[in-house]
């Protein structure tokens, strides 16, 4: 996928899982900016999460976001904290 966000072209390949494997190369801040005006921002953010990295200082903000959005996904409510922490562990660099 090349160029995401508001119709503007970005000179960066993201999410490439081919021979030039590129994952965890979008910051949490960049993701928030990319999706600022998207119609289905909650769903799109979940789809793009595997390409995101999070710094330790963003942990609380990210957990809050995930736990707020978890009801959109088909998981039991009591599992949301466990799932949020699992997602976070895979995104912290």
C-alpha positions in Angstrom: 0.0 0.0 0.0 1.4 3.3 -0.9 0.1 6.7 0.2 -2.6 6.8 2.9 -4.6 9.6 4.3 -6.8 12.3 2.9 -6.0 11.6 -0.8 -2.4 12.8 -0.3 0.3 10.6 -1.7 2.9 9.6 0.9 6.4 8.6 -0.4 6.5 5.6 1.9 5.5 1.9 1.5 3.7 0.7 4.5 2.5 -2.7 5.5 4.6 -4.5 2.9 5.0 -8.2 3.9 6.8 -9.2 0.7 10.6 -9.5 0.3 11.0 -5.9 1.6 9.2 -6.7 4.8 8.1 -3.3 6.4 6.0 -3.5 9.5 6.0 -1.3 12.6 7.1 1.7 10.7 4.3 4.2 11.4 4.3 6.0 14.7 1.1 6.2 16.9 1.1 10.0 16.2 1.4 9.4 12.5 -1.5 7.0 12.6 -3.7 9.5 14.4 -2.8 12.2 11.8 -3.4 9.8 8.8 -6.8 8.9 10.1 -8.0 12.3 11.3 -10.7 12.8 8.7 -11.4 9.2 7.7 -15.1 8.2 7.8 -14.6 4.8 9.6 -11.6 5.9 11.7 -12.2 3.3 14.4 -12.1 0.3 12.0 -9.3 1.7 9.9 -7.1 2.2 12.9 -7.6 -1.4 14.0 -6.7 -2.5 10.4 -3.5 -0.4 10.4 -2.3 -1.3 13.9 0.1 -4.1 12.8 2.0 -1.4 11.0 2.3 0.9 14.0 4.9 1.2 16.7 4.3 2.8 20.1 6.8 4.4 22.4 6.6 3.6 26.2 5.4 7.2 26.8 2.3 6.6 24.6 1.3 3.4 26.4 -1.5 4.9 28.6 -3.0 6.8 25.7 -2.9 3.7 23.5 -4.5 1.4 26.2 -7.3 4.0 26.7 -8.0 4.1 22.9 -8.0 0.3 22.6 -10.2 -0.3 25.6 -12.7 2.4 24.4 -12.9 0.8 20.9 -12.9 -2.8 22.0 -16.8 -3.0 22.1 -16.7 -2.5 18.3 -15.0 -5.9 18.0 -16.6 -9.3 18.7 -14.8 -10.1 22.0 -16.2 -10.7 25.4 -16.1 -7.5 27.5 -14.1 -9.3 30.3 -11.4 -10.1 27.8 -10.8 -6.5 26.6 -8.1 -5.7 29.1 -6.2 -8.9 28.3 -6.5 -8.3 24.5 -5.5 -4.6 24.9 -2.3 -5.6 26.7 -1.5 -8.3 24.2 -1.9 -5.8 21.3 0.2 -3.3 23.2 3.0 -5.7 23.8 3.4 -6.4 20.1 3.6 -2.7 19.2 6.0 -1.2 21.8 9.4 -0.7 20.3 
